[in-house]
Amino acid sequence: MREIDITKGIVESHVKSLDKALQSDVVIVGAGPSGLVAGGYLAEKGYNITMLEKRLSPGGGIWGGGMGYKFVIIQEEARQVLEDFDIPFSRYGDKYLSVDAITFASGLIYKASSMGVNIFNITVCEDLLVREGRVAGVVINNSLAEINHLPVDPLTLEAKAVVDATGHDHDVVRTFSSKNDVRLNTPTGKPVGERSMFASTAEDAVVENTSEVYPGLFVCGMSTAAVYGGYRMGPIFGGMLLSGKKLAGLLEEACSR
Ligand SMILES: Cc1cc2nc3c(=O)[nH]c(=O)nc-3n(C[C@H](O)[C@H](O)[C@H](O)COP(=O)(O)OP(=O)(O)OC[C@H]3O[C@@H](n4cnc5c(N)ncnc54)[C@H](O)[C@@H]3O)c2cc1C
């Protein structure tokens, strides 16, 4: 066994993955439930899907369940998505399913990546590539450079569409809107800001507001609440799954334009 062979294996495999990501069909920023579902459905159909996650662990806000209690609740309407991603669940009353948060997070990550989503962790999207009034890719960096405020220049990936799946942060849309003189497809032309808790309204709005917010830039999951002014919903996840499923349909259409 030679240590340098192990290193070579890692370097060559990583570069192959990165090379595939350079011209993606879609780059999804944020590996929470909505992004993983959208990415999985699209990758399964053969699209080149790159996912960026700034933390060490993909899975976003699933892991903590509700206040650290390790289950999340999912509405019956989203059951098909759980089945498509092989996530085990138990019935809770007539309308709800109860899912172990750790099984849910790890299952979505495993299934999305085995469907073909090319996930890069410890990788932050710090800006967008914009050409002629259209989002055309992402500007990325190693999260450790950002955390430590190191002056390290970023790299760029091209994509036919970019998704802000960054949750409450709406990091991509927020940065894009603050750095450019652009009008978003929102009531104010800017991110409207998230409202307090109102679960049923929030869950419907997350799906309804899953959309193209600027040419080439889409939002899904919790970032729709921050961008379009929706309510928050707490540890119920059906809306996130259905948002991801809807987004997959929108992106398929966008990729064929
Ligand atoms: C860390 C965290 C913990 C949470 N804990 C709870 C909880 O305990 N209980 C509860 O009810 N709700 C919690 N939430 C909120 C809830 O889980 C969310 O409503 C739900 O997970 C939203 O799903 P999503 O698909 O929109 O993306 P999220 O699950 O919010 O995931 C978004 C992902 O995007 C990543 N990201 C953000 N910006 C960037 C960037 N610029 N580049 C790359 N990656 C980026 C984040 O690290 C995160 O993994 C939490 C959210 C987060 C992010």
The ligand as a Gaussian input file, in Angstrom:
#p B3LYP/6-31G(d) Opt

LIG

0 1
 C      -29.131000      24.082000      10.276000
 C      -30.646000      24.144000      10.370000
 C      -31.279000      23.644000      11.502000
 C      -32.673000      23.682000      11.595000
 N      -33.242000      23.128000      12.694000
 C      -34.577000      23.057000      12.783000
 C      -35.187000      22.392000      13.878000
 O      -34.519000      21.871000      14.755000
 N      -36.536000      22.353000      13.929000
 C      -37.325000      22.933000      12.947000
 O      -38.530000      22.880000      13.004000
 N      -36.756000      23.555000      11.902000
 C      -35.417000      23.632000      11.779000
 N      -34.834000      24.238000      10.694000
 C      -35.704000      24.755000       9.675000
 C      -36.384000      23.644000       8.878000
 O      -35.662000      22.479000       9.005000
 C      -36.520000      24.087000       7.490000
 O      -37.763000      24.728000       7.440000
 C      -36.446000      23.009000       6.403000
 O      -35.381000      22.132000       6.638000
 C      -36.277000      23.757000       5.126000
 O      -35.864000      22.928000       4.106000
 P      -35.161000      23.536000       2.830000
 O      -35.210000      22.472000       1.805000
 O      -35.750000      24.845000       2.489000
 O      -33.645000      23.772000       3.223000
 P      -32.877000      23.729000       4.637000
 O      -33.177000      22.473000       5.362000
 O      -33.077000      24.999000       5.354000
 O      -31.371000      23.610000       4.114000
 C      -30.722000      24.671000       3.467000
 C      -29.265000      24.283000       3.314000
 O      -28.620000      25.273000       2.540000
 C      -27.290000      25.417000       3.030000
 N      -26.805000      26.721000       2.585000
 C      -27.229000      27.942000       2.991000
 N      -26.577000      28.906000       2.313000
 C      -25.707000      28.276000       1.487000
 C      -24.746000      28.736000       0.526000
 N      -24.562000      30.048000       0.262000
 N      -23.995000      27.813000      -0.150000
 C      -24.170000      26.476000       0.091000
 N      -25.075000      25.996000       0.994000
 C      -25.829000      26.885000       1.660000
 C      -27.465000      25.285000       4.546000
 O      -26.252000      24.928000       5.175000
 C      -28.518000      24.181000       4.638000
 O      -27.937000      22.893000       4.739000
 C      -33.459000      24.252000      10.558000
 C      -32.806000      24.750000       9.414000
 C      -31.403000      24.686000       9.303000
 C      -30.719000      25.186000       8.061000

